[in-house]
Amino acid sequence: TKDARNKTKTFHWMQDRPHSTYLTVLAAGPYHVIEDSLGDLPINYWVYPQDAENAKFSFSKTPEIIAFFNHEFEYEYPWDKYDQVTIPGIGGGAECTSATLLGQGVIHDEKADKDFPSKKLIAHEAAHQWWGDLVTLRDWGHTWINESFGTYCEHLYVKHSLGADEGAVDLLHKKDAYLREAHNRYMRPIVFHRWDKPQQNFDSHTYPKGAVIINMMRWILGDKPFRKTISHFLHKHSYSSADTHDFVIAVKEMTGRNLEWFFEQWFFGPGHPVFDVSYHWDD
């Protein structure tokens, strides 16, 4: 509403669905708004004027990404709109309910995009509208529900958009990122509550290792049972919070399989298999 006498404009927002308070954000700036959509879903890109032209290219895959996740999760996008808002001074992105904050570095021209593609980060953050926002971790020890799934969904979109070979390379890079951290820094369980520093929770165990393990679980269950499981988990805990034990239960409810052994080994236990290989040959 505008007040001509006081020369003010007042904005009113309402979120009529339960959501986590830490996912609330207020961004203000001299923004240029680029309007997009997926059917009846408004999708807007809030960027600084000098970035407007390149932003059209960098964000152009957003509707396709949302549509892909609608199909992959068997759960339609859960909010009334989706905004992507760029701000200076940060790297990467931060999910919020029905919106994502992104560093200005996500925007670049088509030539630069060949080496630094925007769509991986855009896919990762968009996936959080389901994994992290629709269903929020019950406590920070279960951050993998947000970030391992966000990283895995980023991989799924790479595989979908660029093909199986590029998807395999992407997964290999994720595995290698975890192994570098394991060899050079530390090893810990993915579900973990005893950090020296809070940022340890957002490391290569939570992100790439968790993504690779989710992919392993998909191979164990099979594509269709895995997709039915994640859809069931999202529907069962929608607009609420959940933890790792809830996911184990969801697997059993949808597939009849008890994967407690898998979660004990890969989520509640540290490390990875180490092999000593020897060989010989006969003349």
HUUR-V146034 format. One line per field, one symbol per residue. ss: DSSP state (a for helix, b for strand, c for the rest). phi: phi as a letter, one per 30 degrees, with the letter a starting at -180 (. if undefined). Layout:
ss: ???
phi: ???
This chain:
ss: cbbccccbbcccccccccccaaacccccccbbbbbbbbccbbbbbbbbaaaaaaaaaacccaaaaaaaaaaaacccccccbbbbbbbcccccbbbbccbbbbbaaacccaaaacccccaaaaaaaaacccbcccbbbccaaacaaaaaaaaaaaaaaaaaaacaaaaaaaaaaaaaaaaaaaaacccccccccccccaaaaaccaaaaaaaaaaaaaaaaacaaaaaaaaaaaaaacccbbbcaaaaaaaaaaaaccccaaaaaaaccccccccccccccccc
phi: .cbddchbbccbbbccbeadddcdbbcblddccccbabidddbbccbdedcedddeddcddeeddddddedddhadedbdabccbcbdibcibbdbdiabdbddddcaddddddcbdddddddedddddcckcdccedaddcdeeddddedddedededddcjddddddddddddddddddddcbabbdddabbcdbedddccddddddedddedddddddjedddddddddddddcdhababddddeddeddcciccceeddddccccdiadbcccbaabcd
